Amino acid sequence: MEEPRVEHIMQIGIGFMASKTLLSAANEIHTYLGLKGWSDLDGPIGSQKGMTADEHKVFQAKVLPLIESTEYSIWKFAPELSYLAPSK
């Protein structure tokens, strides 16, 4: 296995820039992504944004065997039902 390159790590990080990722103590990865609308789901999401199509296929080939389960939840923010702190 070749040594990780800083520029490659930064490319992947850029893909996650718009999302919030939480690593838990139970070897779980929780990723939270804010969407402006349903059309945001039509394009690449997460690490896909920081990789070429070939790099993403290689990444998937390495990661998918390690994944035991995946769960997707979509929550809608309703400002009229939420407390919004006053902006400064």
N, C-alpha and C positions, 0 to 999 in steps of 0.2 A: 504494500500500500504506500502510495507516495505521500510525502509530507504536505499538510494543508498549506495553501498559499493565502497570504493575507488578503490579496485582492479578490480571491474567490470567496473567502469568508465575508468580506464586505459586500459583495454582490448579493449573497444570500440574506445578509442583514438588511440590505436596502429593500428586499422583497417583503420583509416583515416590518418595515418602518411604519406602515400605516396601521398595523395591528398591535395588539398588546398580548404578549406571550408570558405565561406564568408556568414555571417549572415547579412541580410539587415534590414533596419528599417521598411520594409513593410511585416514583417513576412515571408520572403522568405529565403530559404537556397539554395545557389549556391555552387556546389562542382565541382572543376576542378581537373582532374586526368590525369597525364602524362602516356602514354602507350609506351612501347618499340616496340610493334607490335600487330597485330590483335589477336594473341594467348593470350594476356593478358586479353581479354574479355571472354575467356573460363573458367576461374576460378572465385573464389569469389572476390568481389570488395567491397571496403569501409568497413562498419561496419561488414559485413559478415566475414571478415578476423579475427576479434577479438572475435568472438563468436562461440560457438558450434552450430550445426544444430538446436537443441531444443531451445537454447537461441535466435537464430535468428527468429524462428517461433513465439516465445512469443513477441519479439520486433516488428515484422511485425504486429502482431495482435493488438498491442497498437498504432502503428504509422499510419498504412494504413487508418483508419477511419478519421484521421486528414488531410490527403492529398487531396487537391482539384484538383490539376493538376500536371503532370510530363512532363518534356521536356528533350530529349536527343539530344545533338549535338556533332558531331565528326568533329574536325578541324585537318587538316594536317599542320605541321610545315614544311615550305620549306626554308631551310637555304639560298639557292641561291637568294631568294626574300626578305630576311630579313637582317637588320643591326645587326651584332653580335659585341658587345663591346669586345675590345681586352682583353684577360685574363691577369691577373696580376701575 
